[in-house]
Amino acid sequence: MSAPRLALAVAIAAALLPVSAFAAKPQAKPADHAANIDRYWAKPHTSTTTGEVTINGKHIDYTADTGTIILHDKQGKPTGEMFYVAYIKRGADAAKRPISFLYNGGPGSSSVWLHMGAFGPVRVVTDSHIHTPPAPYRLVNNDYSLLDASDLVFVDAMGTGYSRILGKAEGGVGTPKMFYGVDPDGQAFAQFISNFLSQYGRWNSPKYLIGESYGTTRNAVLANILEQQGNIDLNGVVMMSSILNFDTSIDQPNLNPGINLPYALALPTYAAVAWYHKSLANPPATLHPWLDQVQTWAMGPYLHALNEGAALPQAQEQQVAAQMAAYTGLPERYVLRANLRVTGPEFEQTLLLPRGETAGRLDARFSGPTMDPLAESAVYDPQSAAISSAYTAAFNDYVRKTLKFGGKHTYKIVSDTVGNDWNLLHTPPGQTTPAYIATNVMPDLAAAMSYNPDLKVMVNAGYYDLATPYYAAWYQFEQLPMQRKLMHNIQFHYYHVGHMLYVRPQDLVKVHANIVRFIRSTDHEPATR
């Protein structure tokens, strides 16, 4: 799930112990310590079960492999074990059957959100815009699972789920620096995918990456590594709630004065949220085409005014503030006090403050009681608070009772440790040292699409997402440094929901249909010459 603010917190933060997926570490004498370590820690674990799902009235039988794959350094020494759940349609021709690798973001989030909310064979039921009541929660057949179009491999980033570093105490040589960063994370996922393709005999299958939030950042880095280092041509990459250039983030642009673009790119989302909550003095009857008008103003008069800085005439500042208030529902006096620059957390705190409510960050349709009316920024995310418990309980129950994995050990839904330790420095393609700018993986995706001109990219965004605003996503993809003709390989889809495009059933129906269509349109017939 997740994106900027360094660690995108869906936040159920607790200090979680790095434990093995299965048996506790055995007591051993010094003499046979290494042998026991090898037997219990540096070996992959797998639990195989079977299941069935009905999608659009069609019955699909599948095998579920739940396990870990060991990663190694260049000397062949174990560095970590990555946890996955692979759903494979029974009776299908593996050589022709597409396979998709899915993950969320953070950094520091497991893949539970896409797994249990969107595309796995079962789905946890939550309310679509208000707080979901406490347990018991309900798991249902997922009518919108992607198993009708592709086999699915849900992968947990290192330090999340049951994925864990194998350090010296575990008989390995792994360290956090090997995994907790833009580039090492991409390398780890590339090694996992290569190992998985070999283990399951899927090298000749059509291949897809499906990432959400920081998972889209990973998509760009990973696609380029697979294409150029691994000689693995991908059929498609699915982006869900994208962020490629962190300079466009609206979370804390005030920490980067002089960069005004994030404010302009987020303003259409502010307008959409204000319209949704009926906070506009003169609201349009429908969101469209009014939102197009807001976009034009944001990138024109508004951005121009911001770029004028202290040279902006006071009369013009008043005019811009008045128009911004009309579009966003914020008080004009507040806009002026903010110097025309309102960050995402400030907007979340202020828009609904007269009602005693705070708007959600991941999905601003959600709102919750304001914790501190005197705070400058939102203290928490009501959307995260509304659904996190349901996902946590549902997966912990499901992985043990249905997938027969995990036992008494802790599954890390979200890890603050990973997010806090994350190295955002990134070495762009063609460079030998990190770029000392905000993380920007636009060059990676452009390089992958240039190296493989058949690579198709699908961009999905929600109008009410304050974590990765939809217009910022559009802007980043339109600015990719590659030949213009390759832009035809990118398609855009928008939904009336927030960051997690699947929390509202009406939109999950559309997301499913659009991704199935994307996969089937990029699943090429073998070359005949």
C-alpha positions in Angstrom: 0.0 0.0 0.0 1.9 2.9 0.8 4.0 5.9 -0.6 5.9 9.0 0.6 6.3 10.3 4.1 9.2 8.0 3.9 7.2 5.1 5.4 3.6 5.1 4.2 1.9 4.1 7.3 -1.2 2.1 7.0 -0.1 1.9 10.6 -0.6 -0.9 12.9 2.9 -0.2 14.3 4.2 -2.5 16.9 7.7 -3.8 17.6 7.5 -7.2 15.9 10.1 -9.9 16.4 11.9 -11.3 13.3 10.9 -14.9 13.6 11.0 -17.9 11.3 7.9 -19.0 9.4 8.1 -22.4 11.1 9.9 -24.1 14.0 11.7 -22.0 16.6 15.5 -21.9 16.4 16.9 -25.1 17.9 19.2 -25.2 20.8 22.6 -26.5 19.6 26.1 -27.1 20.9 28.8 -24.9 19.4 30.2 -27.8 17.4 27.0 -28.6 15.5 25.6 -25.0 15.5 26.2 -24.4 11.7 24.6 -27.7 10.7 21.4 -26.9 12.7 21.3 -23.4 11.4 21.4 -24.7 7.8 18.7 -27.3 8.5 16.2 -24.9 10.2 16.9 -21.4 9.0 18.6 -21.4 5.6 16.2 -23.8 3.9 13.0 -22.8 2.1 9.7 -23.9 3.7 6.5 -24.6 1.7 3.0 -25.6 2.5 0.8 -26.7 -0.4 -3.0 -26.6 -0.2 -5.8 -26.6 -2.8 -8.8 -24.4 -3.2 -11.5 -23.1 -5.5 -12.9 -19.7 -6.5 -15.8 -18.5 -8.6 -15.2 -15.5 -10.8 -17.9 -14.1 -13.0 -19.8 -17.4 -12.6 -16.8 -19.5 -13.7 -15.4 -22.1 -11.3 -11.5 -22.2 -11.0 -9.6 -24.9 -9.1 -6.2 -23.8 -7.9 -3.1 -24.9 -5.9 -1.8 -22.6 -3.2 1.9 -22.8 -2.4 2.7 -20.8 0.7 6.4 -20.6 1.5 9.8 -18.9 1.4 12.6 -18.7 -1.1 16.1 -18.2 0.1 18.2 -15.3 -1.4 22.0 -15.5 -1.7 24.9 -13.1 -2.2 27.4 -13.5 -5.0 29.4 -16.0 -3.0 26.3 -18.2 -2.6 25.8 -17.4 1.1 22.2 -17.0 2.4 21.1 -13.4 3.0 17.4 -13.6 3.6 14.2 -15.6 3.0 11.3 -14.0 1.1 7.8 -15.1 1.9 5.2 -15.6 -0.9 1.8 -17.1 -1.6 1.4 -18.5 -5.1 -2.0 -19.3 -6.5 -1.7 -21.5 -9.6 -4.7 -22.6 -11.7 -4.9 -26.4 -11.9 -4.9 -28.0 -15.3 -3.6 -24.9 -17.1 -0.7 -25.0 -19.6 2.1 -23.3 -17.7 3.9 -22.3 -20.8 0.9 -20.2 -22.0 -0.6 -19.2 -18.6 0.4 -15.6 -17.5 2.0 -15.2 -14.1 1.8 -12.0 -12.1 4.0 -10.9 -9.1 2.1 -8.6 -6.7 3.2 -6.5 -3.8 2.4 -3.4 -1.8 4.6 -0.6 -0.8 5.4 1.4 2.3 8.3 1.0 2.3 7.6 -1.4 5.1 4.3 -2.9 4.0 3.5 -6.6 3.4 1.4 -7.6 0.4 -1.7 -8.3 2.5 -3.7 -5.4 1.1 -3.6 -6.5 -2.6 -3.9 -10.1 -1.4 -6.9 -9.9 0.9 -8.6 -6.7 -0.5 -8.2 -7.0 -4.2 -7.0 -10.0 -6.1 -6.6 -13.1 -4.0 -9.2 -15.9 -4.1 -10.8 -14.7 -0.9 -11.5 -11.1 0.2 -12.1 -9.5 3.5 -15.3 -7.5 3.7 -14.9 -3.9 5.0 -17.0 -0.8 4.8 -16.2 1.3 1.7 -16.0 4.7 3.3 -16.6 4.5 7.1 -14.9 2.6 10.0 -15.4 -1.2 9.8 -16.8 -2.5 13.1 -14.6 -4.8 15.2 -14.3 -8.6 14.8 -15.6 -11.0 13.8 -14.7 -10.1 10.2 -16.0 -11.9 7.1 -14.0 -13.6 4.4 -15.9 -14.2 1.2 -15.2 -15.7 -2.3 -13.5 -13.0 -4.3 -15.6 -12.5 -7.4 -12.9 -10.1 -8.6 -9.7 -12.3 -8.2 -7.3 -12.1 -11.1 -7.0 -15.9 -11.2 -9.3 -15.8 -14.2 -6.5 -14.1 -16.2 -3.3 -15.0 -14.5 -1.5 -17.1 -11.8 -0.8 -14.9 -8.9 2.3 -14.7 -6.6 1.9 -12.3 -3.7 5.4 -11.4 -2.4 6.3 -9.7 0.9 9.3 -7.3 0.9 12.1 -8.2 3.2 11.3 -7.4 6.9 7.5 -7.6 6.3 5.2 -10.6 6.5 7.3 -13.7 7.1 10.2 -12.4 5.0 13.3 -11.9 7.1 16.9 -11.2 6.9 19.2 -14.2 7.6 22.0 -12.6 9.6 25.0 -14.2 11.3 22.9 -15.6 14.1 20.8 -17.5 11.5 23.7 -18.9 9.6 23.6 -16.2 6.9 25.4 -13.0 6.0 22.3 -10.7 5.5 22.1 -7.2 6.8 19.4 -4.5 6.6 21.6 -2.5 4.1 21.3 -5.4 1.7 17.5 -4.9 1.5 16.2 -1.7 3.0 16.7 0.8 0.1 15.5 1.6 -3.4 18.2 -0.2 -5.2 18.8 -3.3 -2.9 15.1 -3.8 -2.7 14.9 -4.0 -6.5 17.7 -6.4 -6.6 16.1 -8.7 -4.0 12.8 -8.8 -5.8 14.7 -9.5 -9.1 16.5 -12.5 -7.5 13.3 -13.7 -6.0 11.5 -13.6 -9.4 14.4 -15.4 -11.2 14.5 -18.1 -8.5 10.7 -18.5 -8.6 10.7 -18.9 -12.4 13.3 -21.6 -12.2 11.7 -23.4 -9.2 8.2 -23.5 -10.9 9.3 -23.9 -14.5 7.7 -20.6 -15.6 10.4 -19.0 -17.6 8.3 -19.1 -20.8 5.1 -17.8 -19.2 3.9 -14.2 -20.0 5.1 -12.1 -17.0 3.5 -9.2 -15.2 4.4 -6.9 -12.2 1.5 -5.5 -10.2 2.5 -2.9 -7.5 0.7 -0.5 -5.4 2.0 2.8 -4.0 5.7 2.5 -3.2 5.2 -0.8 -5.1 5.0 1.3 -8.3 8.4 2.8 -7.4 9.6 -0.8 -7.1 7.9 -1.6 -10.4 10.1 0.9 -12.2 13.3 -0.2 -10.6 12.5 -3.9 -10.9 11.4 -3.7 -14.5 14.6 -2.2 -15.5 16.7 -4.7 -13.6 14.8 -7.6 -15.0 15.0 -6.3 -18.6 18.6 -5.2 -18.7 20.4 -7.4 -16.1 18.2 -10.5 -16.1 17.2 -10.6 -19.8 13.6 -11.1 -18.7 11.2 -9.3 -21.0 8.0 -8.4 -19.2 4.6 -8.4 -21.0 3.2 -5.7 -18.7 3.5 -3.6 -15.6 0.4 -2.6 -13.6 0.7 0.6 -11.5 -1.8 1.2 -8.7 -1.6 4.6 -7.0 1.7 5.7 -8.4 4.7 7.6 -7.3 7.8 7.6 -9.4 9.3 11.0 -8.5 9.2 11.9 -4.8 9.7 15.6 -5.6 6.0 15.6 -6.5 4.8 14.4 -3.1 2.3 16.6 -1.4 3.1 15.1 2.1 5.9 17.5 3.0 6.8 19.8 0.1 7.3 22.6 2.6 10.6 20.9 3.5 11.8 21.6 -0.1 11.1 25.3 -0.6 11.4 26.5 -4.2 9.7 23.4 -5.6 6.1 24.5 -6.2 5.0 21.7 -8.5 3.6 19.4 -5.8 1.0 22.1 -4.7 -0.3 22.4 -8.3 -0.5 18.7 -8.9 -2.4 18.0 -5.7 -4.9 20.9 -6.0 -7.3 18.9 -8.3 -7.4 16.2 -5.6 -8.2 18.8 -3.0 -11.0 20.0 -5.2 -12.4 16.5 -5.7 -12.3 15.8 -2.0 -14.0 19.1 -1.2 -16.7 18.3 -3.8 -17.2 14.8 -2.3 -17.7 16.2 1.2 -20.0 19.0 0.0 -17.6 21.6 1.3 -17.8 23.9 -1.7 -19.8 27.2 -1.6 -20.9 26.8 -5.2 -20.4 23.1 -6.1 -20.8 21.8 -9.6 -23.5 19.2 -10.2 -20.9 16.6 -11.3 -17.2 16.1 -10.7 -16.5 16.2 -14.5 -15.9 18.2 -16.5 -15.4 20.7 -13.6 -12.2 18.8 -12.5 -10.6 19.5 -15.9 -11.2 23.2 -15.3 -9.4 22.9 -11.9 -6.5 21.1 -13.5 -6.1 23.9 -16.1 -6.1 26.6 -13.4 -3.8 24.7 -11.1 -1.0 24.3 -13.8 -1.6 27.8 -15.2 -2.5 30.8 -13.0 -1.9 29.0 -9.7 1.5 27.6 -10.5 2.5 30.8 -12.1 1.6 32.7 -8.9 3.6 30.3 -6.8 6.6 30.6 -9.0 6.5 34.4 -8.6 7.3 34.0 -5.0 7.7 37.3 -3.1 7.4 39.2 -6.4 3.7 38.3 -6.6 1.7 41.5 -6.4 -0.6 41.5 -3.3 -3.8 42.1 -5.4 -3.0 39.1 -7.5 -2.3 37.0 -4.4 -5.7 37.9 -3.1 -7.3 36.8 -6.4 -5.5 33.5 -6.4 -6.4 32.9 -2.8 -10.0 33.5 -3.5 -10.0 31.1 -6.4 -8.1 28.5 -4.5 -10.7 28.8 -1.7 -13.5 28.4 -4.2 -11.9 25.2 -5.6 -10.8 23.6 -2.4 -13.3 24.5 0.3 -10.6 26.0 2.5 -11.1 29.4 4.1 -9.6 32.2 2.1 -7.9 33.6 5.2 -6.3 30.2 5.8 -5.0 30.0 2.2 -3.4 33.4 2.6 -1.8 32.5 5.9 -0.4 29.4 4.2 1.2 31.6 1.5 -1.0 29.8 -1.0 0.8 26.6 -0.2 -1.2 23.9 1.7 0.4 20.5 2.3 -1.6 17.3 2.2 -1.5 16.8 6.0 -2.7 20.4 6.5 -5.6 19.9 4.1 -6.6 16.7 5.8 -6.6 18.5 9.2 -8.4 21.7 8.0 -11.1 20.9 5.4 -13.5 19.2 7.8 -12.4 20.9 11.0 -15.6 22.9 11.5 -17.4 19.5 11.7 -14.8 18.1 14.2 -13.6 15.7 11.6 -10.3 14.8 9.9 -10.2 13.7 6.3 -8.3 10.5 5.4 -4.9 10.5 3.6 -5.0 7.3 1.7 -8.7 7.8 0.9 -10.1 11.2 1.7 -13.7 10.0 1.4 -13.1 8.5 4.9 -13.2 10.8 7.9 -12.9 10.4 11.6 -13.0 12.5 14.8 -10.3 15.1 15.0 -7.8 14.1 17.7 -6.2 17.6 18.2 -8.2 20.5 16.9 -5.2 22.8 17.5 -2.8 20.7 15.5 -1.4 22.1 12.2 -1.5 18.7 10.4 -3.6 15.6 10.7 -2.6 13.4 13.6 -3.7 10.1 12.1 -5.3 8.7 8.9 -9.0 7.8 9.4 -8.9 5.5 6.4 -6.1 3.4 7.8 -7.8 3.3 11.1 -11.0 2.2 9.5 -9.8 -1.0 7.8 -6.4 -2.1 9.1 -7.7 -4.3 11.9 -9.9 -6.2 9.5 -7.0 -7.0 7.2 -4.7 -7.9 10.1 -7.2 -10.3 11.7 -8.4 -11.8 8.4 -5.0 -12.7 7.0 -3.6 -14.0 10.3 -6.6 -16.3 10.6 -6.5 -17.3 6.9 -2.7 -18.0 6.6 -2.9 -20.4 9.6 -6.2 -22.1 9.1 -6.5 -22.3 5.3 -2.9 -22.0 4.0 -1.5 -24.0 6.9 1.5 -21.7 7.4 3.0 -19.6 10.2 1.9 -21.3 13.4 2.5 -19.1 16.4 4.8 -16.7 14.7 4.1 -13.1 14.0 3.2 -11.9 10.5 4.4 -8.3 10.1 1.5 -6.5 8.3 3.5 -3.3 8.4 7.0 -2.7 9.8 8.1 0.7 11.0 11.6 -0.5 11.3 11.9 -1.1 7.5 10.4 2.3 6.8 12.6 4.2 9.2 15.8 2.4 8.0 15.0 2.8 4.3 17.7 4.3 2.1 16.0 6.6 -0.5 19.2 7.2 -2.4 19.0 5.8 -5.9 21.5 5.3 -8.7 19.7 6.0 -12.1 20.4 4.0 -15.2 23.7 4.9 -16.8 25.1 6.4 -13.6 27.6 4.9 -11.2 26.8 6.9 -8.0 23.5 7.8 -6.3 21.8 11.0 -7.4 21.5 13.4 -4.5 18.0 14.4 -5.2 14.6 13.1 -4.1 14.0 9.5 -5.2 13.1 9.6 -8.9 12.7 6.3 -10.8 11.2 7.8 -13.9 14.5 7.1 -15.8 14.3 3.4 -14.8 10.8 2.9 -16.2 11.8 4.9 -19.4 14.9 2.7 -19.8 12.9 -0.5 -19.3 10.3 0.6 -21.9 13.0 1.6 -24.3 15.0 -1.6 -23.9 11.8 -3.6 -24.4 9.6 -1.5 -26.8 6.8 -4.1 -26.4 6.5 -3.5 -22.7 3.0 -2.1 -21.8 2.2 -0.1 -18.7 -1.2 0.4 -17.1 -1.7 3.3 -14.7 -4.6 3.2 -12.2 -5.4 6.2 -9.9 -8.1 7.3 -7.6 -9.5 10.8 -7.5 -9.6 11.0 -3.7 -6.1 9.8 -3.0 -4.0 12.3 -1.0 -1.0 10.0 -0.7 -0.3 9.8 -4.4 -2.6 12.3 -6.1 -4.0 11.2 -9.5 -2.9 14.3 -11.4 0.7 14.0 -10.1 0.8 10.4 -11.4 -0.4 11.5 -14.8 2.2 14.3 -14.9 5.1 11.9 -14.0 4.2 9.4 -16.7 3.8 12.1 -19.3 7.3 13.3 -18.5 9.1 10.0 -18.9 12.5 10.6 -20.6 11.9 8.4 -23.7 10.8 8.6 -27.3 7.3 10.0 -27.7 6.2 7.0 -29.7 6.6 4.8 -26.6 3.9 6.8 -24.8 1.4 4.8 -26.8 2.3 1.8 -24.6 0.9 3.6 -21.5 -2.8 3.6 -20.6 -4.6 5.5 -17.8 -7.6 4.5 -15.8 -9.3 6.6 -13.0 -11.7 5.6 -10.3 -14.0 7.4 -7.8 -12.1 6.1 -4.8 -8.8 6.8 -3.0 -5.4 5.1 -2.7 -6.7 1.5 -2.3 -8.7 1.3 -5.4 -10.5 -1.9 -4.3 -12.2 -0.8 -1.0 -15.3 0.2 -2.9 -16.9 -2.8 -4.7 -18.1 -0.6 -7.6 -14.5 0.3 -8.3 -13.1 -3.1 -7.7 -15.4 -4.4 -10.5 -13.8 -1.9 -12.8 -10.3 -2.5 -11.7 -10.6 -6.2 -12.2 -12.2 -5.8 -15.6 -9.5 -3.3 -16.7 -6.6 -5.4 -15.6 -8.0 -8.6 -17.1 -8.4 -6.7 -20.4 -4.8 -5.4 -20.1 -3.4 -8.9 -19.5 -5.3 -10.5 -22.3 -4.3 -7.8 -24.7 -0.6 -8.2 -23.9 -0.5 -12.0 -23.7 1.2 -12.4 -27.1 1.1 -15.4 -29.4 4.6 -17.0 -29.8 6.7 -15.7 -32.7 6.6 -17.8 -35.8 9.8 -16.7 -37.5 
